Amino acid sequence: MAEDVSPKQAWQALLERPDAQLVDVRTDAEWSYVGLPDLSAANKRVLLVQWQSFPTGAPNGRFVEQLGASGVSRQHEIYFICRSGARSLAAAELAEAAGYKQVFNVSDGFEGPHDADGHRGTVAGWKAEGLPWQQR
């Protein structure tokens, strides 16, 4: 089973290890309107492979194929991220079943859980931990 890591642990791995890659499995709409992790300080780019399509939520039946086409190999250390950590866990587990050896789930994802006011991005996750991100 894929190991959960915090956003800060994933960020540190991306900075320190050349084979570490971040795969964002959210939808195109989320990438466009919510933002993306900014990996420029690590001289990397986030790899974008949707787990589900927008707006239907239909599963991406070509996920493993598109993951390979994104440039990661089965030897890469791969960190999967989504909004809150659920889709990325499922994606990491599928990648592991497909033979990817070093897969990790970024717990709490990009935005994390809702706060008391029903907003995301303030309690936990990539944005809440103050890690670099950008609007597309």
Residue pairs with C-beta under 8 A, 6 or more apart in sequence:
1 93
1 96
2 80
2 89
2 92
2 93
2 95
2 96
2 103
2 104
2 105
3 104
3 105
4 85
4 89
4 104
4 105
4 106
4 107
5 13
5 79
5 104
5 105
5 106
5 107
6 106
6 107
6 108
6 129
7 81
7 106
7 107
7 108
7 109
7 125
7 126
7 129
7 131
8 129
8 131
10 22
10 79
10 81
10 104
10 106
11 131
13 20
13 77
13 79
13 104
14 20
14 21
14 22
14 39
14 42
14 44
14 79
15 41
15 42
17 77
19 75
19 76
19 77
20 76
20 77
20 78
20 79
21 44
21 47
21 71
21 72
21 76
21 77
21 78
21 79
22 37
22 39
22 44
22 46
22 47
22 78
22 79
22 81
22 106
23 46
23 47
23 48
23 49
23 67
23 70
23 72
23 78
23 79
23 80
23 81
23 91
24 31
24 36
24 37
24 46
24 47
24 48
24 49
24 81
24 82
24 110
25 49
25 50
25 51
25 80
25 81
25 82
25 87
25 88
25 91
26 34
26 50
26 51
26 81
26 82
26 83
26 87
26 110
27 50
27 52
27 53
27 54
28 48
28 50
28 54
29 54
29 55
30 54
30 83
30 110
31 48
31 136
32 136
34 83
34 110
34 111
35 110
35 127
35 133
35 134
35 135
35 136
36 46
36 48
36 133
36 134
36 135
36 136
37 46
37 81
37 110
37 126
37 131
37 132
37 133
38 132
38 133
38 134
39 45
39 46
39 132
40 132
41 132
47 70
47 71
47 72
48 70
49 60
49 63
49 66
49 67
49 70
49 91
50 60
50 63
50 66
51 59
51 60
51 63
51 82
51 87
51 88
51 90
51 91
52 58
52 59
52 60
52 87
53 60
60 66
63 91
63 94
64 94
64 95
64 98
67 95
67 98
67 100
72 78
72 100
74 99
74 100
74 101
75 101
75 102
76 100
76 102
77 102
77 104
78 92
78 95
78 100
78 102
78 103
78 104
79 104
79 105
79 106
80 88
80 89
80 91
80 92
80 95
80 103
80 104
80 105
80 106
81 88
81 106
81 109
81 110
81 126
82 88
82 91
82 109
82 110
83 109
83 110
83 111
83 120
84 108
84 109
84 111
84 112
84 113
84 120
84 125
85 105
85 106
85 107
85 108
85 109
86 109
88 105
88 106
88 109
89 105
92 103
92 104
92 105
93 103
95 103
96 103
106 126
108 124
108 125
108 126
108 128
109 125
109 126
110 121
110 125
110 126
110 127
110 133
111 120
111 121
111 125
111 126
111 127
111 128
112 120
112 121
112 122
112 123
112 124
112 125
112 127
112 128
113 120
113 123
113 124
113 125
114 120
114 123
115 122
115 123
121 127
121 128
122 128
126 133
127 133
